[in-house]
Amino acid sequence: MSKEKIRYYESFSDDFFQVGENYKLSDNYKWIKNGVGFKFLSALTYSLAIIFSNIYCRLFLHVKIVGAKNLRRQKGGFFLYGNHTQPIGDVFNPALVCFPKRIYTVVGVANMHLPVIGKILPYLGALPIPDTLSGMKMFNSAVEERIKTGHPVIIYPEAHLWEYYTHIRPFSDTSFKYPVNLDVPVFCMTTTYQKRKFGNKPKITIYVDGPFDICDGSKKQRTSNLCEAVQTQMNERAKNSNCEYIHYIKK
């Protein structure tokens, strides 16, 4: 294994794709833009993204999706949680998983400053997480609005991108408050990696599971149980990975 295929980490919160620090949203940032011009460009950009997804994800990342039919049965909005292992694929794979529904994705603010793709993320439905109370109020309202209008909201609870990582990193139940408060279905998509007959990079199989039925107990208990159920299922699916393109070693 070459040195380029080994990465060392100290904790699961290490970030291998830092694009900068101290990025903040502008005080007048709007999570939902209703202007005619923005809506037109957003619809056009998203349509092109679907075409790009089919070419890039299926032909270059060799993506296969298992269980997506479970999502197509959902008439309303829902939350979809996934492991964060592809810098570009994690932007476009969920669009394929949820097609024909249009997705909206919770992202870190730093992603909005990535070269090229950072500029188009708002048109693709990015919902950047703010760092102010007033911003968080508007962010929460935007998430609720997208769900109530029948759209999937994508969340990567691991937060940090670990490219080609084949296990599930521990994550908190913070983001699971949303489906509990809004009383909507929860699904998960687990990205796994398998050997290919030809080529060095593995192929990808994405498993879609859910909905998870956690309806008993207080909101706090349901939030915790939902998080545990999703993480357990993702850990089980992660066992389907049978190769490591990048090997992660704890310092």
Residue pairs with C-beta under 8 A, 6 or more apart in sequence:
1 247
5 245
5 246
5 247
6 246
6 247
6 248
6 249
7 16
7 162
7 246
7 247
7 248
7 249
8 248
8 249
8 250
8 251
9 16
9 248
9 249
9 250
9 251
10 250
10 251
12 158
12 160
12 169
12 170
13 159
13 160
14 160
15 160
15 161
16 160
16 161
16 162
16 163
17 87
17 160
17 161
17 163
18 110
19 110
19 111
19 113
19 114
19 118
20 110
20 113
21 110
23 109
23 110
23 112
23 113
24 109
24 131
25 109
25 112
25 128
25 130
25 131
25 135
29 128
29 130
29 135
30 138
31 127
31 128
31 138
31 139
31 141
31 142
32 142
32 145
32 146
33 39
33 42
33 122
38 123
41 123
42 122
42 123
42 124
42 125
45 120
45 123
45 124
46 95
46 102
46 123
46 124
46 125
49 92
49 95
49 124
50 95
50 96
50 99
52 92
53 92
53 93
53 95
53 96
54 96
56 88
56 89
56 92
57 63
57 89
57 92
57 93
57 96
58 96
61 86
61 89
61 93
61 203
61 204
62 196
62 201
62 202
62 203
62 204
63 89
63 93
63 96
63 203
63 204
63 205
63 206
64 203
64 204
64 205
64 206
65 96
65 97
65 205
65 206
65 208
66 205
66 206
66 207
66 208
67 207
67 208
67 209
68 96
68 97
68 98
68 99
68 208
70 187
70 208
70 209
70 210
70 211
71 78
71 80
71 97
71 98
71 101
71 152
71 187
71 208
74 185
74 211
75 150
76 147
76 150
76 184
76 185
77 146
77 147
77 148
77 149
77 150
77 151
77 152
77 153
77 184
78 147
78 152
78 153
78 179
78 184
78 185
78 186
78 187
78 211
79 147
79 152
79 153
79 154
79 155
79 178
79 179
79 184
79 185
79 186
79 187
80 94
80 97
80 98
80 103
80 152
80 153
80 154
80 155
80 186
80 187
80 188
80 189
81 154
81 155
81 156
81 157
81 175
81 186
81 187
81 188
81 189
81 230
81 234
82 90
82 94
82 154
82 155
82 156
82 188
82 189
82 190
82 191
83 156
83 158
83 165
83 168
83 169
83 190
83 191
83 234
83 238
84 90
84 156
84 158
84 159
84 160
84 161
84 162
85 161
85 162
85 163
85 164
85 165
85 191
86 93
86 161
86 163
86 164
86 191
86 204
87 161
87 163
88 117
89 191
89 204
90 156
90 161
90 191
91 105
91 117
91 121
91 124
93 189
93 191
93 206
94 103
94 105
94 152
94 154
94 189
95 102
95 103
97 189
97 206
97 208
98 152
98 154
101 150
101 151
101 152
102 125
102 151
103 125
103 151
103 152
103 153
103 154
104 125
104 126
104 127
104 143
104 146
104 151
104 152
104 153
104 154
105 124
105 125
105 126
105 127
105 153
105 154
105 155
106 127
106 129
106 143
106 153
106 154
106 155
106 156
106 175
107 121
107 126
107 127
107 128
107 129
108 128
108 129
108 159
109 128
109 129
109 130
109 131
111 118
111 121
111 126
111 128
112 118
112 121
112 122
112 126
112 128
114 121
121 128
125 146
125 151
127 139
127 142
127 143
127 146
127 153
128 139
129 139
130 136
130 138
130 139
143 153
143 178
144 182
146 153
147 153
147 178
147 182
147 184
148 182
153 178
155 175
155 178
157 171
157 172
157 174
157 175
157 176
157 227
158 168
158 169
158 171
159 171
160 169
162 169
162 248
163 246
164 193
164 202
164 244
164 245
164 246
165 246
165 248
166 192
166 193
166 238
166 241
166 243
166 244
167 235
167 238
167 241
168 190
168 231
168 234
168 235
168 238
170 231
171 227
171 231
172 227
173 223
173 224
173 226
173 227
173 228
176 186
176 223
176 224
176 226
176 227
176 230
177 219
177 223
179 185
179 186
179 226
180 214
180 219
180 222
180 223
180 226
181 219
185 210
185 211
185 212
186 210
186 211
186 212
186 214
186 226
186 230
187 208
187 209
187 210
187 211
187 212
188 208
188 209
188 210
188 212
188 230
188 233
188 234
189 206
189 207
189 208
189 209
190 206
190 207
190 209
190 233
190 234
190 237
190 238
191 204
191 205
191 206
192 204
192 205
192 206
192 207
192 237
192 238
192 240
192 241
193 202
193 203
193 204
193 205
193 241
193 242
193 243
193 244
193 245
194 202
194 203
194 204
194 205
194 240
194 241
194 242
194 243
195 202
195 203
195 242
195 243
196 202
196 203
200 245
201 245
202 243
202 245
205 240
207 237
207 240
209 233
209 237
210 233
212 226
212 229
212 230
212 233
214 222
214 225
214 226
214 229
215 222
216 222
217 225
